[in-house]
Amino acid sequence: MQRRDFVTSVLVGGLVTPVMGDGHAAANDQGDQGEHNHGGKRDERSTNYTVSFGHWNPTPTTAPTQTVSPMDRFAPADPNNRFLNGHSILPNDFRIRVGDSVTFAISGFHLLLIYRRTKPEDIDRTDLLLSPPMTFPPLLNDPKNRLYRGLDPRAIPTNQDRVEVVGFNTKGRYLVACGVLPHFFDAVTQEFVMVGYIDVRD
């Protein structure tokens, strides 16, 4: 079976939302064919999509001789083991329609940022929020063309997993990125890592 045929699922709020491997997120099946209420008025076009924003990796790729400790987030010692967190947005490039919304299923220490008319290289990586005494990595703080900035992960000391639902009511191409600097840009490889795009069309 080819990769594009695989279907992965994200469990959010008791609903399993398929995410198709062809670059399009699949709509939640809520028995309503994508119809939702907006302020008491039904919008038959609007659909909600689910995107995983980071993910937990209980079976990381390791050398055969390396011992991997079991991942136990129930234990209070380290519910957010950064070494077992995948820094990716899945899917990372897909299309939706005006009026649709996206549920970002956030796993771990991440900051959701959404920009319009912006490429990753346009973001000022020197405009940062620092956390004395530097116990947390710096966060991107560039407001230019920024449409949405999510919850501050520094304010969630234990389990940072959460969902944030964002509506897209204007067509265009939107940059989605993690605002944690080392997740956004890898200084070693000089590559942008946790970035993606959403195309909003009529």
Secondary structure, DSSP 8 states (H G I E B T S, - for coil): --GGG-EEEEEETTEEEEEETTS-B-B---SSTT-EEETTEEESS--EEEEEEEEE-SS----TT-------TTSSS-TT-GGGEEEEEES-EEEEETT-EEEEEE-SS--EEEEES--GGGS-TTSEE--TTTTS--EE---TTEEEE---GGG--S---EEEEEE--S-EEEEEEE-BHHHHEETTTTEE-SEEEEEEE-
